[in-house]
């Protein structure tokens, strides 16, 4: 039995206090009602029909009055309760004795301005029990002490509280615990692992390309797939392992009493469990997951740093190609620290204007002339010197700084193109690279149009290059944005073709103009028959879709000869020119520098000169 004191606030208590100022000494319910409520019918109706049980007792706890709600609560007719004591309804003997002592001490506990509360089990007439909240008040009625009580059945409140807690701590789609339970579950894991005397681990899992599933197959399919994946994971994880839905497509598993080798086996079990296709509505679908792993206590014992480190490891697993796992240790920790450093430096670079552009010419193989330029971002940090795009672009993309950097590149590249035109030069097409984040901007096409108008350029003088991986990352947004850009008149190219993952059907769907063969397929040309076959297949595929082909990274005459003999239209690479500052590019344009390919190309005679 728990009791507590607080200020009374119920107006009905005031009514009772007024009613009981007179002398009350009755033997039954009818007399009590007649004496208590004579001349006060409104008060009688108020108390008799109150939504809570109301009880009047003498100093010994003997019932003098019971309202209708209390009689219904305990299942007895009101008359049958007269003369009984509250202890008769308490099933536990110890609690009955405590109540008796409590009532004896009540006058010392109470004054007219306060009420005393207690919680105890009461037994109904049918033998069932319920928890009741009882609020007591001591009153003096004409020199005779009386105890008034409000009684509330807490069963419904407890059920509602349980329902609310369940809704707050469990995911309604999968039925798994949600992130609200993670602190409690982690504490239980640490306790089961002997307070970290034995190892534990936090596994953060992300469904690979799940956004693409929702975009292409619909959210209903995505929900069914997520539930099926969760069911697979519950089956393959060690028995009793907590599995938590952490966010949309992220899940957390907590492993207890494990070492590193055991964690690896669990991670492999997860991958193996998802190798088998999942059947949803007669559709077989393979869904892989990437895992980031933080070890306990090596990587910490608090939830926040463990999740942060597991998330960093997860990012490395995704960068490694997905469907794999990474631990937060060694190289991962170093890369995480480096990304953090670069993030701060990048923000400063954008504010301090530390970026600049180089431009690499693209050459038309039919005429040998420059047909366009690709704007390439360069960063010379005062603190670290030159930092390569391969290192800082992923950090810019991850942090969102790529949006500001992308705007800077767009405006400066177009301004340079407009400047060359104003000098009477013929620079051809200006190509810029665009990130997936930029494509997702609702007003991206409007930004492009505004930048073209500001520099008085035609849309056809700009080409947007997107990697095939970026195209497939968010197909719905990519399709929408590319169609908008195509209607505007901007040229569109797939960059680094062959290095990512895609569906050839999408090449036909997207409104593309060019396909750029990645340098990894160009480098072996002239020396490796297998890679030559791949390059030939890409060129044939592009031509069948009416796409112009550009070969990147052309550095040797052997590569050029192969590309010429296979009808590749354009090249880009050190054979003609490395990326150059704007001033040197201007000199190439003024000199009308060309790639001279004469009849001796078959024998290896290729030259760079001016007309």
Rosetta blueprint (number, residue, H / E / L):
1 X L
2 X E
3 X E
4 X E
5 X E
6 X E
7 X E
8 X L
9 X L
10 X L
11 X H
12 X H
13 X H
14 X H
15 X H
16 X H
17 X H
18 X H
19 X H
20 X L
21 X L
22 X L
23 X L
24 X L
25 X L
26 X L
27 X L
28 X L
29 X H
30 X H
31 X H
32 X H
33 X H
34 X H
35 X H
36 X H
37 X H
38 X L
39 X L
40 X L
41 X H
42 X H
43 X H
44 X H
45 X H
46 X H
47 X H
48 X H
49 X L
50 X L
51 X L
52 X L
53 X E
54 X E
55 X E
56 X E
57 X E
58 X E
59 X L
60 X L
61 X L
62 X E
63 X E
64 X E
65 X E
66 X E
67 X L
68 X H
69 X H
70 X H
71 X H
72 X H
73 X H
74 X H
75 X L
76 X L
77 X L
78 X H
79 X H
80 X H
81 X H
82 X L
83 X L
84 X L
85 X E
86 X H
87 X H
88 X H
89 X H
90 X L
91 X L
92 X L
93 X H
94 X H
95 X H
96 X H
97 X H
98 X H
99 X H
100 X H
101 X H
102 X H
103 X H
104 X H
105 X L
106 X H
107 X H
108 X H
109 X H
110 X L
111 X L
112 X L
113 X L
114 X E
115 X E
116 X E
117 X E
118 X E
119 X E
120 X E
121 X E
122 X E
123 X E
124 X L
125 X L
126 X L
127 X L
128 X L
129 X E
130 X E
131 X E
132 X E
133 X E
134 X E
135 X E
136 X E
137 X E
138 X E
139 X E
140 X E
141 X E
142 X L
143 X L
144 X E
145 X E
146 X E
147 X E
148 X E
149 X E
150 X E
151 X E
152 X E
153 X E
154 X L
155 X H
156 X H
157 X H
158 X H
159 X H
160 X H
161 X H
162 X H
163 X H
164 X H
165 X H
166 X H
167 X H
168 X H
169 X H
170 X E
171 X L
172 X L
173 X L
174 X L
175 X L
176 X L
177 X E
178 X E
179 X H
180 X H
181 X H
182 X H
183 X H
184 X H
185 X H
186 X H
187 X H
188 X H
189 X H
190 X H
191 X H
192 X H
193 X L
194 X L
195 X L
196 X L
197 X L
198 X L
199 X L
200 X E
201 X E
202 X E
203 X E
204 X E
205 X E
206 X E
207 X E
208 X L
209 X L
210 X H
211 X H
212 X H
213 X H
214 X H
215 X H
216 X H
217 X H
218 X L
219 X H
220 X H
221 X H
222 X H
223 X H
224 X H
225 X H
226 X H
227 X H
228 X H
229 X H
230 X H
231 X H
232 X H
233 X H
234 X H
235 X H
236 X H
237 X L
238 X L
239 X L
240 X L
241 X L
242 X E
243 X E
244 X E
245 X E
246 X L
247 X L
248 X L
249 X L
250 X E
251 X E
252 X E
253 X E
254 X E
255 X E
256 X E
257 X L
258 X L
259 X L
260 X H
261 X H
262 X H
263 X H
264 X H
265 X H
266 X H
267 X H
268 X H
269 X H
270 X H
271 X H
272 X H
273 X H
274 X L
275 X L
276 X L
277 X L
278 X E
279 X E
280 X E
281 X L
282 X L
283 X E
284 X E
285 X E
286 X L
287 X L
288 X L
289 X E
290 X E
291 X E
292 X E
293 X E
294 X E
295 X E
296 X E
297 X L
298 X L
299 X L
300 X L
301 X L
302 X L
303 X H
304 X H
305 X H
306 X H
307 X H
308 X H
309 X H
310 X H
311 X H
312 X H
313 X H
314 X H
315 X H
316 X H
317 X H
318 X H
319 X H
320 X L
321 X L
322 X L
323 X L
324 X L
325 X E
326 X E
327 X E
328 X L
329 X L
330 X L
331 X H
332 X H
333 X H
334 X H
335 X H
336 X H
337 X H
338 X H
339 X H
340 X H
341 X H
342 X H
343 X H
344 X H
345 X H
346 X H
347 X H
348 X H
349 X H
350 X H
351 X H
352 X H
353 X L
354 X L
355 X E
356 X E
357 X E
358 X E
359 X E
360 X E
361 X E
362 X E
363 X E
364 X E
365 X L
366 X L
367 X L
368 X L
369 X E
370 X E
371 X E
372 X E
373 X E
374 X E
375 X E
376 X E
377 X E
378 X E
379 X E
380 X E
381 X E
382 X L
383 X L
384 X L
385 X E
386 X E
387 X E
388 X L
389 X H
390 X H
391 X H
392 X H
393 X H
394 X H
395 X H
396 X H
397 X H
398 X H
399 X H
400 X L
401 X L
402 X H
403 X H
404 X H
405 X H
406 X H
407 X H
408 X H
409 X H
410 X H
411 X H
412 X H
413 X H
414 X H
415 X H
416 X H
417 X H
418 X H
419 X H
420 X H
421 X H
422 X H
423 X L
424 X L
425 X L
426 X L
427 X L
428 X L
429 X E
430 X E
431 X E
432 X E
433 X E
434 X L
435 X L
436 X H
437 X H
438 X H
439 X H
440 X L
441 X L
442 X L
443 X L
444 X H
445 X H
446 X H
447 X H
448 X H
449 X H
450 X H
451 X H
452 X H
453 X H
454 X H
455 X L
456 X L
457 X L
458 X L
459 X H
460 X H
461 X H
462 X E
463 X E
464 X E
465 X E
466 X E
467 X E
468 X H
469 X H
470 X H
471 X H
472 X H
473 X H
474 X L
475 X H
476 X H
477 X H
478 X H
479 X H
480 X H
481 X H
482 X H
483 X H
484 X H
485 X H
486 X H
487 X H
488 X H
489 X L
490 X L
491 X E
492 X E
493 X E
494 X E
495 X E
496 X E
497 X E
498 X L
499 X L
500 X L
501 X L
502 X L
503 X L
504 X H
505 X H
506 X H
507 X H
508 X H
509 X H
510 X L
511 X L
512 X L
513 X L
514 X E
515 X E
516 X E
517 X E
518 X L
519 X H
520 X H
521 X H
522 X H
523 X L
524 X L
525 X L
526 X L
527 X L
528 X L
529 X H
530 X H
531 X H
532 X H
533 X H
534 X H
535 X H
536 X H
537 X H
538 X H
539 X H
540 X H
541 X H
542 X H
543 X H
544 X H
545 X L
546 X L
547 X L
548 X E
549 X E
550 X E
551 X E
552 X E
553 X L
554 X L
555 X L
556 X L
557 X H
558 X H
559 X H
560 X H
561 X H
562 X H
563 X H
564 X H
565 X H
566 X L
567 X L
568 X L
569 X L
570 X E
571 X E
572 X E
573 X L
574 X L
575 X L
576 X L
577 X L
578 X L
579 X L
580 X E
581 X L
582 X H
583 X H
584 X H
585 X H
586 X H
587 X H
588 X H
589 X H
590 X H
591 X H
592 X L
593 X E
594 X E
595 X E
596 X E
597 X E
598 X L
599 X H
600 X H
601 X H
602 X H
603 X H
604 X L
605 X L
606 X E
607 X E
608 X E
609 X E
610 X E
611 X L
